[in-house]
Amino acid sequence: MTDLIVATTPAPPTDLLRTAPARPRDVFLPSDIRRQSVFGTLRRRLRWPLGIYTTPVVVLVVWELLTQVGVLKPTDAPAPTDIVSTAVTLWNDGILGPDLVISVQRAAVGLALGLSVGVVTGVLGGFLRSGEYLFNGVAQILNTIPLLAVLPLFVVWFGIDELTKILLIAFGAGVPMYLNLFAAIRGVDQRLIEMARTTGAGSWRVVTRVLLPGALPGFLVGLRFSLAYSILGLVAAETVNADEGLGFLITQAQTYLQTNKVFVGLVIYSILGLVADQFVRILERVLLRWRPSFEAA
């Protein structure tokens, strides 16, 4: 009887039986995935319950407490509740409403004029070398001139009528728009343009599909600065022979040492600034949904 030798398969090494290494944990996650963390969102909400308004609300509460305990005198800084009551009284008397409407109209007309000039010159300066030579030097010079410095010159040139106020607001809004839009257009990645051209895109498609979307973030930054400077221009403009508007209200209150009315005007200016910032934030969320951006922890 022959011995049968059964060839047995050697047992695989224990190392081969080990499972594949675990997939490394993703460190950089898209913002939409990070937003799905319920605990992270709750933690941020508890830390900053009012978002960007948390600090202003805290300042108002501390301000109210300091006035109630007598640290701040009403003649120097009236309590926020007194400012609100003064604003309600002025509104009911028919004083604050018309002044607010006039100021908003001035700011809107001056802003529209300044943005129109800033966008047109910024596009020409960004796309054309001749446009850069024509507008960039003037814009850099005007950027260093304060609004209050050109105010007397505008009065000499255009008088003390409404035109001077609107042009001063337009001056404050147009320069930052040009500078930011020019820098945004020139800052578009050249590799994107070359890639679009290699796919057969013409000049118009390169402009509309690459340059303009790439310059959109810079345009929104310029819009934020233009809105802020238009409010500063409004403040400066309404100090020149104005018989209506928030600036006139503040000037009259200063003449009669009515500090509470002065603060009413200042608070309204600050609210306009916050509204302008929120408007740009909404535009960024709508127009820049395609762009992944850094989300702070």
C-alpha positions, 0 to 999 in steps of 0.5 A: 500500500502506497503512502499517499502524501496529501499536500496541504496548503500552508496557512497564510501568514497572520499579516495577510489576514489582517484587514486593509488599513482604515481609510484616513480621516478627511481633515479638510471637509467642504463647508456644506459637510461641516455645517451638518454637525449639529453640535458644532452649530449649537456650540457656535450659536451659544457662543455668539447667539446674535451673530455679528450683532452680539458685540453691539448688543453687549456694548448697548447693555454695558452702556445702559448700565453705566448710565443707570449707575451714574458713571456716564452723564446724560449730557455726555452720553445719554442712555440707549433707552433715552436715545430710543425714546427721543427717536420715537418722539422725533418720529411722532412729531414728524421731524425724523421721518422726512429727514431720514427719507431725504438722507437716504435719497441723497445717499442712493443717488450719489451711490448710483452715480459713483458706482456707475462711474467706478464700474465703467472705469474699473472694467475699462482699466482692468481689460484694456492697457490704455484704460489703465493708463487713463484712469489708474493714476487719477484713481490712486491720487483721488484715493489719498484725498479725504472727503472733507478736503475736497468739500470746500472745492466742491462748494466753490465749483458747484455751489451749496445746492443739492448737486454738491452733496450728491457729487461728494457722495459719488466721489466717496463711492466711486473711487473704492469701486474702481480700485477693487474692481481693477485689482479683481480683474487683474488678479484673475488666474492667467492659467484659467484664461489659457485653459479656456482658450485651449478649449476653443473659447472665444474672447467674449466667452473668456470675458463672461465665463472666466474674467467676470466670475473671477472678478465678482468677489473683488467687485463685492468687496468694492461694493462694501467699501462704496456703501460705507464711503457713501455714508461717510460722504453723506455725513460730510455733505449734510454739513454744508448749508443743509436745511433737511436731512440727518446731518441738519438734525445733528447740526441743529442739535449741536447748536442747542446742546441736545446730545440725545438728538445728536446720538439719534443721528449717529445711531441711524448712520450706524444702522445704515452701515450695518444694513449695507453690510448685510446687503452685501453679505446676502449678495455674496451668499447668492452670487458666490455659491459656486466658490468654496470659501474658508469657514471659520471655526 
